Each structure stands twice: as structure tokens, then as C-alpha cells.
């Protein structure tokens, strides 16, 4: 297969993904998890996955670009004011306490920092795909979930920079971290200015030319270019893509522009999840088994506590907060990026941890509405006798 033409291989992959997607739909299985598992199985048969990663990266960019189209600037400002308490709680519980757990098992501070970083961020790509796949984008908790994911996407590049700086032998100074924050601020500020002073003035142009064949070129081009600009700055392309969507949302034509990006996104996104599966090695044994079990337990508990109490601080009801709490367990792409920087034994540990936590997260996400409904109904029944006795 190594010498097969690219077009032939691309066609085979798309037909294979069609079969998997159709089968997962028929059997009510999350297609995201199926793609990841296929990549894990196929990893040993693939000599080079760089092309698959590149194609998948386009899918991830367009996924977050489409999400950003639903968040014009005014809405984002309102959300940002409300997400800080939950974001800080997330950082303490899922990075800080995960690092402390690794230290308690005897790991050195650098290794503990790496594993804390691996355990920190919920998978933005898996979560966003599941929100869409399960038709929960319009749910009350979605705004909170996406806001918390964006908070994590701001913090995760800083953690990566710490690790890279430590491994390079450089001093991780206040100035070093300050540069990373300045890059993020510059990227966000650029999007705000372009959206408010640029694209908001182009609403008539966009409305007039929506049916022209050059509009998809402009739409997708802006999404890829701003995501690439984020990479040039050393920041996540996910953040850049989301901000590109926010910019174009200022045209007031989000739904029309979304239709230009969706076909290409649907073709390329499965490649990312497949590629992610190829990064997980399952043939080298299970290191640090007791730490693995402890990390998996905390991966569920830490995110559930974060999202539940964070959701309550965000203003969500008990039921909606419970639904959010069961929807953020899955780790994914940022964890894989950080794991790739780890020492070999920690890389194997991290790969297995990511696969299991992603599987647990997807399963919990699928059942979150049902579990939340039953739990809140039970609490209501328990509260009624107490009220009546009063």
C-alpha cells in the first residue's frame, strides 16, 4: 500500500470512514470513538501518518471555525465574564491535583508536571463533535462547556511552553511566560478588531454575494489563515480557528457561511480522530499500573466536580450542571501533544490513559442526559417529604 497513488488511498479511507460512520449510526455508537480505535489498530501498518495528520488538522480547524460562527463578540464578552471561576477551579483540580497525585506516587517534579498537563484539558475536538452528533449544540450547558474548553485552550499552550522550555534546558522565567500570554492577547485582540471594525462592515457585501462560487474560498481561507497565524505565534490552531469564526459571525450571516465550511469539514474531520488513534501504542505493556488506575479515577471525578460546581457558578440549574459534568471527562488532542513531549515510559502511560479516558468520556457523554434526568428526579422526590413535614 505504500506505493499506492494518493488518490486511491484517499478514496479507500473515505469509503472506510463511510462504512464506520454508517455502522456506528446503526448501532448507536459514537463515531469518534470508532475512528480512534481504528487508528489504534491500524497504527502498526502505516509507515507515515503525516499526510493523514495534515488532512485531519484541516478538519479540526473547520470544526472550531463553525463553532466560532455561533459566538459573535457580544456573546463572547458576556461568557468570558462568567467563566473565570470555573476555569480556575478546573486548573486547580485537574492540573494541580493530578500533578500532586503523580508526586505522591514518587514521580519527580518534571514528570509529575507532564502528567498533570496530560490530565488537565478535556478534548475540545471530541467534545465538539459529540455535541453536534448528539444534537446538543442548542442545549443550555453547551455555552458553558465551550467557554470552559476555550479557557483550557488558552492555558494548555502555556503548559506546553513550560515543558518545552524545561526540556530545552532553558530558564522558564516570568518573562518567558509573559511572552506566551502576550501572543494570546495579540491573537484575541486581532480577532476582536478585525471582527468589529472589519467584518461587521461587510455584511452587505456578504449578503449580496452569498450565492457566488468565490464565497466559500473567502470563508475557508480566513478560517485556515487565522488558524495558521496562531500556529506561527506558537498558539493553538484550535483557538485561531474559533476566533476566525467569531470574526465572521460579525457579518450577521453565520448560518450561510457555515454551509460553505461544513462539506469540507465532514470530509476531513474523521482523518484527525483516526490519526489520533495511531499515536497510541498498545503493544508495549502497561507501566505504572497503580498510578494509571488512580489517574483514571481522578480523570472522571475531577472533571465531574469541575463542570458541576463550575456550571452552578456559571448560573446553570442542577440538572443542566449535572449534564455538563458528565460531558467533559474525555481527554484528547492537547493531551496527545503534551504526551509526545514526554519520556518514552510516560509516553506509553499517557497514550493508554488518553485512550481509556476518551472512551469513558464518550460513553458518559452519550448517557449524560439520561443520568442527569434520573439523578435530579431522585433529588426532587427526596426533597418533597422534607418540605411536607415542615
N, C-alpha and C positions, 0 to 999 in steps of 0.2 A: 504493500500500500504506500510505501514511502515515495515511490516514483510515479504514483498516480497523478494525473493532472489536477490542479487546484479546483477547477470547475466540477470535476467528477466527485472529488471528496466533499466539496461544499454541498452538492446535491444529495449525496448519501447521508451526510449529517442532518440536513433539513428533513429528509424523509424519515430518518430515525427519530428525530425530535417530534415529528408529527405523530408517529406511532406511540411514543411515550406519552405525549400530551393527551392524545385521544384515550389511551388506556387509563391514564390517571384520572381523567374526567369520568370515564365509565365506572370506575371502581372507587370514586370519591377519595382519591389520594392526592396530596399536594404535589403538583408537577415539579416544584422547586426541589423538593427532597429527592424525587426520582432522578432528575438531572444530576444532582450532586453524587448520588450513589452510582450512577452510570459512569461518571468521571472517575470515581474512586476505583471501580473495577477495571476501567479501560486504561488507567494510567501507565501500567507496565507495557502496554502495546503501542504507545505513542512515543516516537523519538523526539518530537519537537512540538510543544504546545504554544509557542509564542504567537503564531498566527491566530489560533483559537482565542488566546487571551486578548489580542488586539480587537478582534471582531466582537468579543464579549464586552470589552470596555466601551465600545460604541453603544451597546445595548444598555449598559448601566447608566451612561451619560444621558441617554434619551429617556430612561425611566425616571430619573430625578428631574430632568428638564420638564417633563409632562407634569410631575408633581408640583414643581415650582409655578407652573401656569395657574394653579388654583390658589396661589397666595400672593395677591397684589400687595404693594408696600404697606398700605394702611392696615391690612390684616396682619402682616408680619410684625409691625410695630406693636400692635396690641398683644400678640402672642409672646413676643420677646420679654415684655414687662412681666408676664405671668410665669415664665418657665424657669427663672433663675433658682428659686428654692428647690424645685425638683431636680434640676441639673446638678446642683451642689450635693444634694443627697445621693444622687447617682454616683458621683465621683467618689464620695467617701465610702459608700457601701461596696461598690463593685470594682473600684480600683484599690482604694485604701485597705479595705478589709481582706481583699483577695491577696494583696501583697503581704499583709500581716499573716495570713494563713500559710503562705509559702515560707515565710521566715520561721514560723512555728514548727514547720516540718524540716527545718535545718538547712534550707537553701541560703546561699549567700545573697547579699542585698541586690546585686545586679540581676541575678537570675530571678529573684523574687519580684523585682521591678518589671522584668519582661513578662512574667506570668500574670502579674496584676494588670498589665496593659492588655494582654491577650484576653483576659476575662472581663475587661471593662465594657466595651462597646457592643450593644445589640447590633445585629446585622441589618444595616439600612436596606440593602438590596432585597434580602429575603422578606423582611417586614413589609416593604413597599409592594412587592409582588403579591404577597399573601393578602394585604389589604385590598388590592384590586381583584385578585382571584376570588376572594370570598365576598366580594361586593360590600365591603365595609368602609369605603372611602368617604361616604356621606355620614358615617356614624359619629356620635358626639366625641368619642375618645380619639378619633383619628387626628384631629388637630393637635391634641396633647402629645400623642405618640410621635408625630412628625416633628414637632417642636423639640422634643427631647432627643430625637435622633440627630437633628441639626446641631444641638448643643454638643452631643458626643462627637459629631464630625468636626467641630471646632477644637475640641480637646485632643482627639486622637492624633492629629498631625504633630501636636506638641510632644506627646508621649513618644512618637516615632523619632522625632528630632532628638529627644533626650537619649534614646537608645543608640542612635547612630553616632551621636557625639561621644558617648561613653566608649563605644567600641572603637572609635577612631582615635581614642586616647586624648581627645581634646577636653578642655575645661568647659563644663556646662555652667556657664555664668548667667547672671541676671541679664546681661547684655545679649547673650546668645538666645535666651528665651524671649527677650523683648523684641528681637528681630522677627521671630516667628509670629508673635502677636501683631506686629506692625504689618506683616504681609497679609494676615487675615483681615485686619481692619481695612487695609488698602483695597483688597478684593471686594469686601462688602460695600465699602463706600463708593467704589467704582460702579457697582451694580445699582446702587441707590441713585446716583447722579445720572447714569445713563437711562435708567427707567423713568425717573421723574422729569428730567429735562430733555430727554431724547425720545424714547419710545412713546411716551404719553402724548407727544405732539404728532405722532404718525398714525393716529387712529383712523383718520380719513383716508390716508394712503393705503393702509392695510385693508380697510373695508372695501375700497374701490377695486383692489387687485386680488382679492381672495381667490378668484376662480382662475387666475393666471398660473401657468406652469412654472414660473420663476419664484413663486412664493414659498414652496417647500425648500428651495435652495437657500433662501434667506433664513428661514426658520431653523432648519437643521444646522446650517452654517454657523449661526450665532450660538447655538447650543454647544457644538463641538469646539468652537473657537474659545468661548469663555471657560469651558472646562479645561481646555489645553492651556489657557493662560494661567489658570490655577495651578496646574502641574509645573509650569515654568517658574512660578513663585515658590514652589515647594509645598503647596497646599493640596488637599484632596480634590480630585476632579469631580467627585460627587457634590461637594459644596459649590464648585464653579457652575456645574450644570443646574443645580437648584436655583442659584442666583440668576442664571440666564433665563430660566422660566419666569422668575419674579419680574425681571426687566420687561419681558414681552407681555406679561399679564397687564402691564400698564396701558397697552393698546386697547384694552377692553374687548379683545377678540380671542380670548383664551381657548374656547371650545373649537373654533375654526382652525387655529394654529395647531392645536393638539392633534387634529386629524391628519396633519402633514407628517408628524413625527411618529405616530402610532404604528403604521405598517413596517417601517424600518426597525423600530424598537422590537416589535414582535418577532422579526426575523433574526435579530442579533442577540437578544437577551438570553435565550437558552444556552448560547455558547459560553456566557460568563459562568453560569452555575455549573456547567459541565467542566469548564477549566478549573474552577474552584475545587471540584471533586478530585481532579488529577493531582492537586497539591497535597493531598492527604495520603500518607504512607501507612498501609495496614499490614505490611509484611515484615516489620522489624521488631515485633514484640511490644509489650506494654510496660513502659518504665514508670516507676514511682506510683504503684497502683493505689496505695492508700491516699496519697495526695490527690490522685485523679478522682477517687470517689468523693473526697471532701470537696474538691473543686466543683464537681458536678452537682452535689447537693446545694452548695452555696450559689452556683450559677442560676439555679431556679429560685432559691429563697431570696437572694439579694435583689434580683430584678423584680420579683413579685412585690417585695416590700417597697422598693423604689417607686415602681409605677403606681401601686395602690395609694401610698401616702402622698406621692407627688401629684397624682391625679386629684386627690382631695384638696391639696393646696392650690391646684390649678382651677378648682371650682366644680369638679365633676361629682356626680352622685356616687353612692356606694356601689350600685350595680355597674355603672359605666367605669368607675375606677377599678373594679374587680376585673372587668373585661379587658381593660388596658393592662392590668397587672399580669394576666395570663397570656399576653400577646407580645412580650418583649424578652423572652428567655433566649432566643436563638442568637448565637454568635456567628460571625461570617467573615466578610471580606477584610475589614480592618484587623481582625484577629489573625487572619491568614498572612497579611502583610507584615504584622509585627512578629508572628511566629517565624517567618522566613529570615528574620534577623537573628534568631536565637541560635544557641549552640546545638549540635546535632541531636543530643538526647532530649533537650527541651523542645526541639522542633517536632520530633515524633510525638512527644507528650501533647504538645499544643494541637497538632493535627488531629489526633484522636479525640481530644477534648472538644474541638470545634465541630467535628462530625457528630458526636453524641449530643452536644448541646443544641446544635442546629436541628437534629432530629426531634429531640424533646420539645424544643421551642415550636417547631412546625405543628407537632401533634397537639400541644397545649393551645396554640393559636386557633387551630381548627375547632377545638371544643370550648373555647373561651366563652362564647355567648351562652351556651347551654349551662356550663358550670356556674357562670355569674348569675344567671336567672335562678338556678336552684339554690345557690347559697343565700342570695338576697331574699328569696321567698321564705327560706327556713328562718332567717333572722326576723322577718316580719311576723311569722307565726309565733316565734318565741317571745317577741315583744308584746304581743296582744294580751296574753294573760296578765302580764305585769301591769299594763295600763288599766285593765279592767278591775284588778284588785285594789288599785288606788281609788 
